[in-house]
Every structure is written in C-alpha cells, then in structure tokens.
Amino acid sequence: MLAARFGTGFFLAGIYPVGMKIAADYYEKGLGKTLGYLVGALAFGKAFPYVIKSLEFVNNFETVIKITSAIAVFGGLLL
C-alpha cells in the first residue's frame, strides 16, 4: 500500500512540469488561461474520488475505485 501511494504521488508530481512545458511550447498567446485550465483539471481529478465518496450510496473504498476507474476508462475511450 505504501509503494502504491508513493507511486501515485511520484507520477502525479511528474505530470505537472511536463504538462506545463508542453502547454508553454504549444501556446504563445493565452498561456496563463491554458495553465489555469491545466492546474484546475489536475486539481479536480485529484479531488474527484473524494466527491464520489461523499455520495450517500457509496459505502466503501472498493466502490469508489470501481466508479473512478470506470470514469477514467470512459474518458480514455472518448479521447
């Protein structure tokens, strides 16, 4: 469990600078708004499992993982 938690934090921290570098290279105008969207999306993605946990029909962590995973797969398919 500790290794999984470390890996999650490590890879999440790896997304921030890489995503910002890609955005800075791609957008010359509107960079501030783009970086705002990037940071907002990452913060929302990090907080979303807690939102699911707050729903009254979610009783345990396994349900949170299943719902979050299903939404992630759906988002990947949309992309």
N, CA, C and O atoms as a CHARMM CRD file, in Angstrom:
* protein
*
  316
    1    1 MET  N      0.82700  -1.18500   0.00000 PROA 1      0.00000
    2    1 MET  CA     0.00000   0.00000   0.00000 PROA 1      0.00000
    3    1 MET  C      0.87400   1.25300   0.00000 PROA 1      0.00000
    4    1 MET  O      0.57300   2.23300  -0.68000 PROA 1      0.00000
    5    2 LEU  N      1.94600   1.20700   0.76200 PROA 2      0.00000
    6    2 LEU  CA     2.85000   2.35600   0.81600 PROA 2      0.00000
    7    2 LEU  C      3.51500   2.59300  -0.54800 PROA 2      0.00000
    8    2 LEU  O      3.67900   3.73600  -0.97300 PROA 2      0.00000
    9    3 ALA  N      3.88900   1.52000  -1.21600 PROA 3      0.00000
   10    3 ALA  CA     4.51400   1.65700  -2.54200 PROA 3      0.00000
   11    3 ALA  C      3.52200   2.22100  -3.55500 PROA 3      0.00000
   12    3 ALA  O      3.89600   3.03400  -4.40000 PROA 3      0.00000
   13    4 ALA  N      2.26500   1.79700  -3.47700 PROA 4      0.00000
   14    4 ALA  CA     1.24700   2.32600  -4.38200 PROA 4      0.00000
   15    4 ALA  C      1.01600   3.80900  -4.12400 PROA 4      0.00000
   16    4 ALA  O      0.86700   4.58800  -5.06600 PROA 4      0.00000
   17    5 ARG  N      0.98600   4.19600  -2.87500 PROA 5      0.00000
   18    5 ARG  CA     0.79800   5.60900  -2.52700 PROA 5      0.00000
   19    5 ARG  C      1.98100   6.44500  -2.99700 PROA 5      0.00000
   20    5 ARG  O      1.80000   7.54500  -3.51900 PROA 5      0.00000
   21    6 PHE  N      3.18500   5.92600  -2.81400 PROA 6      0.00000
   22    6 PHE  CA     4.37900   6.62700  -3.27900 PROA 6      0.00000
   23    6 PHE  C      4.36200   6.76400  -4.79900 PROA 6      0.00000
   24    6 PHE  O      4.65800   7.83400  -5.33000 PROA 6      0.00000
   25    7 GLY  N      4.01800   5.68400  -5.50000 PROA 7      0.00000
   26    7 GLY  CA     3.96900   5.71800  -6.95900 PROA 7      0.00000
   27    7 GLY  C      2.94600   6.71800  -7.47000 PROA 7      0.00000
   28    7 GLY  O      3.20100   7.43300  -8.43900 PROA 7      0.00000
   29    8 THR  N      1.79000   6.77100  -6.82300 PROA 8      0.00000
   30    8 THR  CA     0.76200   7.73200  -7.22300 PROA 8      0.00000
   31    8 THR  C      1.25800   9.15700  -7.07600 PROA 8      0.00000
   32    8 THR  O      1.10300   9.96600  -7.99100 PROA 8      0.00000
   33    9 GLY  N      1.84500   9.46700  -5.95200 PROA 9      0.00000
   34    9 GLY  CA     2.37700  10.81300  -5.73700 PROA 9      0.00000
   35    9 GLY  C      3.51600  11.14500  -6.67800 PROA 9      0.00000
   36    9 GLY  O      3.60800  12.26900  -7.17300 PROA 9      0.00000
   37   10 PHE  N      4.38000  10.18400  -6.92900 PROA 10     0.00000
   38   10 PHE  CA     5.52100  10.39000  -7.81800 PROA 10     0.00000
   39   10 PHE  C      5.06200  10.69900  -9.23700 PROA 10     0.00000
   40   10 PHE  O      5.53900  11.65000  -9.85600 PROA 10     0.00000
   41   11 PHE  N      4.13500   9.89500  -9.75000 PROA 11     0.00000
   42   11 PHE  CA     3.69800  10.10000 -11.12100 PROA 11     0.00000
   43   11 PHE  C      2.78500  11.31400 -11.25800 PROA 11     0.00000
   44   11 PHE  O      2.78600  11.97000 -12.29900 PROA 11     0.00000
   45   12 LEU  N      2.01400  11.61900 -10.23300 PROA 12     0.00000
   46   12 LEU  CA     1.19000  12.82500 -10.26600 PROA 12     0.00000
   47   12 LEU  C      2.09200  14.06000 -10.27100 PROA 12     0.00000
   48   12 LEU  O      1.82400  15.01900 -10.99500 PROA 12     0.00000
   49   13 ALA  N      3.14200  14.04200  -9.47900 PROA 13     0.00000
   50   13 ALA  CA     4.08400  15.16000  -9.47000 PROA 13     0.00000
   51   13 ALA  C      4.82200  15.25600 -10.80100 PROA 13     0.00000
   52   13 ALA  O      5.23400  16.34700 -11.19300 PROA 13     0.00000
   53   14 GLY  N      4.99700  14.15100 -11.49400 PROA 14     0.00000
   54   14 GLY  CA     5.65100  14.16400 -12.79700 PROA 14     0.00000
   55   14 GLY  C      4.79600  14.75700 -13.89800 PROA 14     0.00000
   56   14 GLY  O      5.32200  15.16900 -14.93200 PROA 14     0.00000
   57   15 ILE  N      3.48200  14.80800 -13.69700 PROA 15     0.00000
   58   15 ILE  CA     2.58000  15.34100 -14.71300 PROA 15     0.00000
   59   15 ILE  C      2.63400  16.86300 -14.75100 PROA 15     0.00000
   60   15 ILE  O      2.58200  17.45200 -15.83100 PROA 15     0.00000
   61   16 TYR  N      2.73600  17.49800 -13.60800 PROA 16     0.00000
   62   16 TYR  CA     2.68000  18.95600 -13.54800 PROA 16     0.00000
   63   16 TYR  C      3.74000  19.62500 -14.42200 PROA 16     0.00000
   64   16 TYR  O      3.37600  20.38600 -15.31900 PROA 16     0.00000
   65   17 PRO  N      5.03600  19.37600 -14.20400 PROA 17     0.00000
   66   17 PRO  CA     6.02600  20.09400 -15.01300 PROA 17     0.00000
   67   17 PRO  C      5.99700  19.71200 -16.49200 PROA 17     0.00000
   68   17 PRO  O      6.21200  20.56600 -17.35200 PROA 17     0.00000
   69   18 VAL  N      5.73600  18.45800 -16.79400 PROA 18     0.00000
   70   18 VAL  CA     5.69000  18.02100 -18.19400 PROA 18     0.00000
   71   18 VAL  C      4.51000  18.66700 -18.90500 PROA 18     0.00000
   72   18 VAL  O      4.65600  19.17400 -20.01700 PROA 18     0.00000
   73   19 GLY  N      3.34500  18.65300 -18.27300 PROA 19     0.00000
   74   19 GLY  CA     2.16400  19.27900 -18.87500 PROA 19     0.00000
   75   19 GLY  C      2.34500  20.77200 -19.06400 PROA 19     0.00000
   76   19 GLY  O      1.93200  21.32500 -20.08300 PROA 19     0.00000
   77   20 MET  N      2.95600  21.42500 -18.09200 PROA 20     0.00000
   78   20 MET  CA     3.19000  22.87100 -18.21500 PROA 20     0.00000
   79   20 MET  C      4.20000  23.16900 -19.31800 PROA 20     0.00000
   80   20 MET  O      4.04900  24.15700 -20.03700 PROA 20     0.00000
   81   21 LYS  N      5.21100  22.34800 -19.46200 PROA 21     0.00000
   82   21 LYS  CA     6.19300  22.54100 -20.52700 PROA 21     0.00000
   83   21 LYS  C      5.53900  22.36100 -21.89700 PROA 21     0.00000
   84   21 LYS  O      5.79200  23.14500 -22.81200 PROA 21     0.00000
   85   22 ILE  N      4.71100  21.34500 -22.04000 PROA 22     0.00000
   86   22 ILE  CA     4.00600  21.12900 -23.30600 PROA 22     0.00000
   87   22 ILE  C      3.09900  22.31500 -23.61000 PROA 22     0.00000
   88   22 ILE  O      3.06900  22.80000 -24.74100 PROA 22     0.00000
   89   23 ALA  N      2.36500  22.77900 -22.61700 PROA 23     0.00000
   90   23 ALA  CA     1.46700  23.92300 -22.81400 PROA 23     0.00000
   91   23 ALA  C      2.26200  25.17800 -23.16300 PROA 23     0.00000
   92   23 ALA  O      1.84800  25.94700 -24.03000 PROA 23     0.00000
   93   24 ALA  N      3.38900  25.39300 -22.50300 PROA 24     0.00000
   94   24 ALA  CA     4.20100  26.58700 -22.77200 PROA 24     0.00000
   95   24 ALA  C      4.79000  26.54600 -24.17400 PROA 24     0.00000
   96   24 ALA  O      4.93200  27.58500 -24.81800 PROA 24     0.00000
   97   25 ASP  N      5.13300  25.35500 -24.65100 PROA 25     0.00000
   98   25 ASP  CA     5.67700  25.23700 -26.00400 PROA 25     0.00000
   99   25 ASP  C      4.59400  25.40800 -27.06800 PROA 25     0.00000
  100   25 ASP  O      4.86200  25.93300 -28.14900 PROA 25     0.00000
  101   26 TYR  N      3.39200  24.97200 -26.76900 PROA 26     0.00000
  102   26 TYR  CA     2.31800  24.96000 -27.76900 PROA 26     0.00000
  103   26 TYR  C      1.59400  26.29700 -27.85700 PROA 26     0.00000
  104   26 TYR  O      1.25500  26.74600 -28.95200 PROA 26     0.00000
  105   27 TYR  N      1.35400  26.93800 -26.71300 PROA 27     0.00000
  106   27 TYR  CA     0.58000  28.18100 -26.68100 PROA 27     0.00000
  107   27 TYR  C      1.49800  29.37500 -26.45900 PROA 27     0.00000
  108   27 TYR  O      2.19600  29.46000 -25.44800 PROA 27     0.00000
  109   28 GLU  N      1.48700  30.28700 -27.41300 PROA 28     0.00000
  110   28 GLU  CA     2.22000  31.53200 -27.21200 PROA 28     0.00000
  111   28 GLU  C      1.29700  32.59400 -26.63800 PROA 28     0.00000
  112   28 GLU  O      1.68400  33.34600 -25.74400 PROA 28     0.00000
  113   29 LYS  N      0.07900  32.65200 -27.15400 PROA 29     0.00000
  114   29 LYS  CA    -0.91400  33.58000 -26.62000 PROA 29     0.00000
  115   29 LYS  C     -1.88600  32.78400 -25.74900 PROA 29     0.00000
  116   29 LYS  O     -2.22000  31.64200 -26.06600 PROA 29     0.00000
  117   30 GLY  N     -2.32500  33.38100 -24.67600 PROA 30     0.00000
  118   30 GLY  CA    -3.27300  32.70800 -23.79200 PROA 30     0.00000
  119   30 GLY  C     -2.64800  31.64000 -22.91800 PROA 30     0.00000
  120   30 GLY  O     -3.32700  30.70600 -22.49300 PROA 30     0.00000
  121   31 LEU  N     -1.36000  31.77000 -22.64800 PROA 31     0.00000
  122   31 LEU  CA    -0.67300  30.75500 -21.84700 PROA 31     0.00000
  123   31 LEU  C     -1.19500  30.71700 -20.41600 PROA 31     0.00000
  124   31 LEU  O     -1.33000  29.64400 -19.82700 PROA 31     0.00000
  125   32 GLY  N     -1.48800  31.88600 -19.86200 PROA 32     0.00000
  126   32 GLY  CA    -1.99700  31.92400 -18.48300 PROA 32     0.00000
  127   32 GLY  C     -3.30700  31.17200 -18.33100 PROA 32     0.00000
  128   32 GLY  O     -3.48700  30.41400 -17.37800 PROA 32     0.00000
  129   33 LYS  N     -4.21800  31.38100 -19.26500 PROA 33     0.00000
  130   33 LYS  CA    -5.50800  30.68800 -19.22500 PROA 33     0.00000
  131   33 LYS  C     -5.31100  29.18100 -19.41000 PROA 33     0.00000
  132   33 LYS  O     -5.96100  28.37200 -18.74800 PROA 33     0.00000
  133   34 THR  N     -4.41100  28.82300 -20.31100 PROA 34     0.00000
  134   34 THR  CA    -4.14000  27.40400 -20.55800 PROA 34     0.00000
  135   34 THR  C     -3.55500  26.73100 -19.32300 PROA 34     0.00000
  136   34 THR  O     -3.96600  25.62800 -18.96400 PROA 34     0.00000
  137   35 LEU  N     -2.60700  27.38000 -18.68000 PROA 35     0.00000
  138   35 LEU  CA    -2.02900  26.80400 -17.45800 PROA 35     0.00000
  139   35 LEU  C     -3.06400  26.73900 -16.34000 PROA 35     0.00000
  140   35 LEU  O     -3.04700  25.82000 -15.52200 PROA 35     0.00000
  141   36 GLY  N     -3.96600  27.72000 -16.31000 PROA 36     0.00000
  142   36 GLY  CA    -5.06000  27.68100 -15.33500 PROA 36     0.00000
  143   36 GLY  C     -5.96400  26.48200 -15.54900 PROA 36     0.00000
  144   36 GLY  O     -6.36100  25.81700 -14.59200 PROA 36     0.00000
  145   37 TYR  N     -6.29200  26.20400 -16.81500 PROA 37     0.00000
  146   37 TYR  CA    -7.09900  25.01600 -17.12300 PROA 37     0.00000
  147   37 TYR  C     -6.36500  23.73200 -16.74000 PROA 37     0.00000
  148   37 TYR  O     -6.96200  22.80100 -16.19900 PROA 37     0.00000
  149   38 LEU  N     -5.07400  23.69400 -17.02400 PROA 38     0.00000
  150   38 LEU  CA    -4.28000  22.50400 -16.70800 PROA 38     0.00000
  151   38 LEU  C     -4.24500  22.23800 -15.20600 PROA 38     0.00000
  152   38 LEU  O     -4.50300  21.11700 -14.76700 PROA 38     0.00000
  153   39 VAL  N     -3.93100  23.25200 -14.42600 PROA 39     0.00000
  154   39 VAL  CA    -3.86600  23.09000 -12.97200 PROA 39     0.00000
  155   39 VAL  C     -5.24900  22.79600 -12.40700 PROA 39     0.00000
  156   39 VAL  O     -5.38400  21.97400 -11.50100 PROA 39     0.00000
  157   40 GLY  N     -6.27600  23.45600 -12.93000 PROA 40     0.00000
  158   40 GLY  CA    -7.64600  23.19100 -12.47700 PROA 40     0.00000
  159   40 GLY  C     -8.08100  21.76500 -12.75900 PROA 40     0.00000
  160   40 GLY  O     -8.70700  21.12100 -11.91800 PROA 40     0.00000
  161   41 ALA  N     -7.74500  21.26800 -13.95700 PROA 41     0.00000
  162   41 ALA  CA    -8.11000  19.89500 -14.30900 PROA 41     0.00000
  163   41 ALA  C     -7.38400  18.88900 -13.42100 PROA 41     0.00000
  164   41 ALA  O     -7.97300  17.89700 -12.99100 PROA 41     0.00000
  165   42 LEU  N     -6.11100  19.14400 -13.14800 PROA 42     0.00000
  166   42 LEU  CA    -5.36800  18.22800 -12.27800 PROA 42     0.00000
  167   42 LEU  C     -5.90100  18.25000 -10.84800 PROA 42     0.00000
  168   42 LEU  O     -5.98500  17.20900 -10.19600 PROA 42     0.00000
  169   43 ALA  N     -6.25800  19.43600 -10.36300 PROA 43     0.00000
  170   43 ALA  CA    -6.81600  19.53000  -9.00800 PROA 43     0.00000
  171   43 ALA  C     -8.18400  18.85800  -8.93800 PROA 43     0.00000
  172   43 ALA  O     -8.49300  18.16700  -7.96700 PROA 43     0.00000
  173   44 PHE  N     -9.00000  19.06100  -9.96800 PROA 44     0.00000
  174   44 PHE  CA   -10.31900  18.42300  -9.99800 PROA 44     0.00000
  175   44 PHE  C    -10.18400  16.90800 -10.05800 PROA 44     0.00000
  176   44 PHE  O    -10.91200  16.18700  -9.37600 PROA 44     0.00000
  177   45 GLY  N     -9.25100  16.42700 -10.87800 PROA 45     0.00000
  178   45 GLY  CA    -9.03300  14.98200 -10.97800 PROA 45     0.00000
  179   45 GLY  C     -8.55700  14.37700  -9.66600 PROA 45     0.00000
  180   45 GLY  O     -8.92300  13.25100  -9.33100 PROA 45     0.00000
  181   46 LYS  N     -7.74900  15.11400  -8.93000 PROA 46     0.00000
  182   46 LYS  CA    -7.26500  14.62400  -7.63900 PROA 46     0.00000
  183   46 LYS  C     -8.38800  14.60000  -6.60500 PROA 46     0.00000
  184   46 LYS  O     -8.43200  13.71000  -5.75600 PROA 46     0.00000
  185   47 ALA  N     -9.29400  15.57400  -6.67400 PROA 47     0.00000
  186   47 ALA  CA   -10.36000  15.68500  -5.67900 PROA 47     0.00000
  187   47 ALA  C    -11.58300  14.82900  -6.01500 PROA 47     0.00000
  188   47 ALA  O    -12.40700  14.57500  -5.13700 PROA 47     0.00000
  189   48 PHE  N    -11.71600  14.38300  -7.25400 PROA 48     0.00000
  190   48 PHE  CA   -12.93800  13.70900  -7.67800 PROA 48     0.00000
  191   48 PHE  C    -13.27300  12.44100  -6.88300 PROA 48     0.00000
  192   48 PHE  O    -14.44800  12.23200  -6.58400 PROA 48     0.00000
  193   49 PRO  N    -12.30600  11.58100  -6.52400 PROA 49     0.00000
  194   49 PRO  CA   -12.66400  10.41500  -5.70400 PROA 49     0.00000
  195   49 PRO  C    -13.28500  10.79000  -4.35600 PROA 49     0.00000
  196   49 PRO  O    -14.12300  10.05500  -3.83500 PROA 49     0.00000
  197   50 TYR  N    -12.88100  11.92500  -3.79400 PROA 50     0.00000
  198   50 TYR  CA   -13.47300  12.36700  -2.53100 PROA 50     0.00000
  199   50 TYR  C    -14.92000  12.80700  -2.72900 PROA 50     0.00000
  200   50 TYR  O    -15.76100  12.62700  -1.84900 PROA 50     0.00000
  201   51 VAL  N    -15.19800  13.38200  -3.88800 PROA 51     0.00000
  202   51 VAL  CA   -16.58300  13.75100  -4.21300 PROA 51     0.00000
  203   51 VAL  C    -17.43900  12.49300  -4.33000 PROA 51     0.00000
  204   51 VAL  O    -18.56200  12.45300  -3.82900 PROA 51     0.00000
  205   52 ILE  N    -16.91200  11.47900  -4.98400 PROA 52     0.00000
  206   52 ILE  CA   -17.65400  10.21600  -5.11900 PROA 52     0.00000
  207   52 ILE  C    -17.88600   9.59200  -3.74500 PROA 52     0.00000
  208   52 ILE  O    -18.97400   9.08900  -3.46600 PROA 52     0.00000
  209   53 LYS  N    -16.87700   9.62500  -2.89500 PROA 53     0.00000
  210   53 LYS  CA   -17.00100   9.04900  -1.54600 PROA 53     0.00000
  211   53 LYS  C    -18.07900   9.75700  -0.73000 PROA 53     0.00000
  212   53 LYS  O    -18.69600   9.14800   0.14300 PROA 53     0.00000
  213   54 SER  N    -18.30800  11.04000  -1.01000 PROA 54     0.00000
  214   54 SER  CA   -19.30200  11.79000  -0.23700 PROA 54     0.00000
  215   54 SER  C    -20.73900  11.45600  -0.63100 PROA 54     0.00000
  216   54 SER  O    -21.67100  11.83400   0.07900 PROA 54     0.00000
  217   55 LEU  N    -20.93500  10.75600  -1.74700 PROA 55     0.00000
  218   55 LEU  CA   -22.29000  10.38200  -2.15900 PROA 55     0.00000
  219   55 LEU  C    -22.85900   9.34900  -1.20100 PROA 55     0.00000
  220   55 LEU  O    -22.12700   8.50600  -0.68300 PROA 55     0.00000
  221   56 GLU  N    -24.14400   9.41300  -0.96900 PROA 56     0.00000
  222   56 GLU  CA   -24.73800   8.56600   0.07200 PROA 56     0.00000
  223   56 GLU  C    -24.79300   7.08600  -0.28300 PROA 56     0.00000
  224   56 GLU  O    -24.84500   6.25100   0.62000 PROA 56     0.00000
  225   57 PHE  N    -24.78300   6.73100  -1.56900 PROA 57     0.00000
  226   57 PHE  CA   -24.86600   5.31200  -1.92800 PROA 57     0.00000
  227   57 PHE  C    -23.50600   4.61800  -1.95200 PROA 57     0.00000
  228   57 PHE  O    -23.44500   3.40700  -2.16600 PROA 57     0.00000
  229   58 VAL  N    -22.42100   5.34900  -1.73900 PROA 58     0.00000
  230   58 VAL  CA   -21.08200   4.76800  -1.73100 PROA 58     0.00000
  231   58 VAL  C    -20.72700   4.40800  -0.29400 PROA 58     0.00000
  232   58 VAL  O    -20.62100   5.27600   0.57300 PROA 58     0.00000
  233   59 ASN  N    -20.54500   3.10400  -0.05900 PROA 59     0.00000
  234   59 ASN  CA   -20.31700   2.62500   1.30100 PROA 59     0.00000
  235   59 ASN  C    -18.85800   2.32500   1.60900 PROA 59     0.00000
  236   59 ASN  O    -18.43700   2.44800   2.76000 PROA 59     0.00000
  237   60 ASN  N    -18.07800   1.93400   0.60400 PROA 60     0.00000
  238   60 ASN  CA   -16.70700   1.51500   0.88800 PROA 60     0.00000
  239   60 ASN  C    -15.75400   2.00000  -0.20200 PROA 60     0.00000
  240   60 ASN  O    -16.17700   2.53800  -1.22500 PROA 60     0.00000
  241   61 PHE  N    -14.48400   1.80200   0.03700 PROA 61     0.00000
  242   61 PHE  CA   -13.46600   2.28900  -0.88800 PROA 61     0.00000
  243   61 PHE  C    -13.47300   1.52900  -2.21100 PROA 61     0.00000
  244   61 PHE  O    -13.08400   2.07900  -3.24200 PROA 61     0.00000
  245   62 GLU  N    -13.90900   0.27600  -2.19100 PROA 62     0.00000
  246   62 GLU  CA   -13.92900  -0.50800  -3.42800 PROA 62     0.00000
  247   62 GLU  C    -14.88700   0.09400  -4.44600 PROA 62     0.00000
  248   62 GLU  O    -14.60100   0.10100  -5.64400 PROA 62     0.00000
  249   63 THR  N    -16.01400   0.59600  -3.97600 PROA 63     0.00000
  250   63 THR  CA   -16.97100   1.23800  -4.86600 PROA 63     0.00000
  251   63 THR  C    -16.38400   2.51700  -5.44800 PROA 63     0.00000
  252   63 THR  O    -16.59200   2.81400  -6.62400 PROA 63     0.00000
  253   64 VAL  N    -15.66200   3.26500  -4.64700 PROA 64     0.00000
  254   64 VAL  CA   -15.01300   4.49200  -5.12700 PROA 64     0.00000
  255   64 VAL  C    -14.01000   4.14600  -6.22800 PROA 64     0.00000
  256   64 VAL  O    -13.95900   4.82400  -7.25400 PROA 64     0.00000
  257   65 ILE  N    -13.22400   3.11000  -6.02300 PROA 65     0.00000
  258   65 ILE  CA   -12.22500   2.69900  -7.00500 PROA 65     0.00000
  259   65 ILE  C    -12.90700   2.24400  -8.29200 PROA 65     0.00000
  260   65 ILE  O    -12.45000   2.58600  -9.38200 PROA 65     0.00000
  261   66 LYS  N    -13.98600   1.48300  -8.18300 PROA 66     0.00000
  262   66 LYS  CA   -14.69000   1.00000  -9.37700 PROA 66     0.00000
  263   66 LYS  C    -15.31000   2.14500 -10.17400 PROA 66     0.00000
  264   66 LYS  O    -15.21100   2.16900 -11.40000 PROA 66     0.00000
  265   67 ILE  N    -15.94100   3.08400  -9.49400 PROA 67     0.00000
  266   67 ILE  CA   -16.56900   4.21400 -10.18600 PROA 67     0.00000
  267   67 ILE  C    -15.50700   5.10400 -10.82500 PROA 67     0.00000
  268   67 ILE  O    -15.64800   5.50500 -11.98000 PROA 67     0.00000
  269   68 THR  N    -14.45700   5.41100 -10.09000 PROA 68     0.00000
  270   68 THR  CA   -13.38500   6.25300 -10.61300 PROA 68     0.00000
  271   68 THR  C    -12.69800   5.58800 -11.80300 PROA 68     0.00000
  272   68 THR  O    -12.37700   6.25100 -12.79000 PROA 68     0.00000
  273   69 SER  N    -12.47500   4.29500 -11.71100 PROA 69     0.00000
  274   69 SER  CA   -11.84100   3.56600 -12.81500 PROA 69     0.00000
  275   69 SER  C    -12.73600   3.54500 -14.04400 PROA 69     0.00000
  276   69 SER  O    -12.25800   3.71400 -15.16600 PROA 69     0.00000
  277   70 ALA  N    -14.02600   3.34000 -13.83700 PROA 70     0.00000
  278   70 ALA  CA   -14.95900   3.33500 -14.96900 PROA 70     0.00000
  279   70 ALA  C    -14.99000   4.69600 -15.66300 PROA 70     0.00000
  280   70 ALA  O    -15.02200   4.76600 -16.89100 PROA 70     0.00000
  281   71 ILE  N    -14.98100   5.76700 -14.89000 PROA 71     0.00000
  282   71 ILE  CA   -14.97200   7.10700 -15.46800 PROA 71     0.00000
  283   71 ILE  C    -13.65800   7.35600 -16.21500 PROA 71     0.00000
  284   71 ILE  O    -13.65900   7.98600 -17.27300 PROA 71     0.00000
  285   72 ALA  N    -12.54500   6.87000 -15.67500 PROA 72     0.00000
  286   72 ALA  CA   -11.24900   7.03200 -16.34500 PROA 72     0.00000
  287   72 ALA  C    -11.21000   6.27300 -17.66400 PROA 72     0.00000
  288   72 ALA  O    -10.70200   6.78600 -18.66100 PROA 72     0.00000
  289   73 VAL  N    -11.74200   5.05900 -17.67700 PROA 73     0.00000
  290   73 VAL  CA   -11.79300   4.27600 -18.91900 PROA 73     0.00000
  291   73 VAL  C    -12.68500   4.97300 -19.94000 PROA 73     0.00000
  292   73 VAL  O    -12.33700   5.05100 -21.11800 PROA 73     0.00000
  293   74 PHE  N    -13.82300   5.47700 -19.49900 PROA 74     0.00000
  294   74 PHE  CA   -14.72500   6.19300 -20.38900 PROA 74     0.00000
  295   74 PHE  C    -14.04000   7.42700 -20.98000 PROA 74     0.00000
  296   74 PHE  O    -14.15800   7.69500 -22.17600 PROA 74     0.00000
  297   75 GLY  N    -13.32900   8.17200 -20.14300 PROA 75     0.00000
  298   75 GLY  CA   -12.59200   9.33700 -20.62300 PROA 75     0.00000
  299   75 GLY  C    -11.50800   8.95300 -21.61700 PROA 75     0.00000
  300   75 GLY  O    -11.29500   9.65500 -22.60500 PROA 75     0.00000
  301   76 GLY  N    -10.82500   7.84800 -21.36400 PROA 76     0.00000
  302   76 GLY  CA    -9.81200   7.36400 -22.31400 PROA 76     0.00000
  303   76 GLY  C    -10.40900   6.97200 -23.64400 PROA 76     0.00000
  304   76 GLY  O     -9.82400   7.22800 -24.69700 PROA 76     0.00000
  305   77 LEU  N    -11.57100   6.35400 -23.60000 PROA 77     0.00000
  306   77 LEU  CA   -12.25500   5.99200 -24.85100 PROA 77     0.00000
  307   77 LEU  C    -12.71100   7.23700 -25.60700 PROA 77     0.00000
  308   77 LEU  O    -12.64100   7.27600 -26.83600 PROA 77     0.00000
  309   78 LEU  N    -13.17000   8.24300 -24.89000 PROA 78     0.00000
  310   78 LEU  CA   -13.57700   9.48800 -25.54800 PROA 78     0.00000
  311   78 LEU  C    -12.40600  10.16800 -26.24600 PROA 78     0.00000
  312   78 LEU  O    -12.54800  10.74000 -27.32700 PROA 78     0.00000
  313   79 LEU  N    -11.25100  10.09000 -25.60300 PROA 79     0.00000
  314   79 LEU  CA   -10.07800  10.70900 -26.20300 PROA 79     0.00000
  315   79 LEU  C     -9.69700  10.00100 -27.45700 PROA 79     0.00000
  316   79 LEU  O     -8.72500  10.38200 -28.11000 PROA 79     0.00000
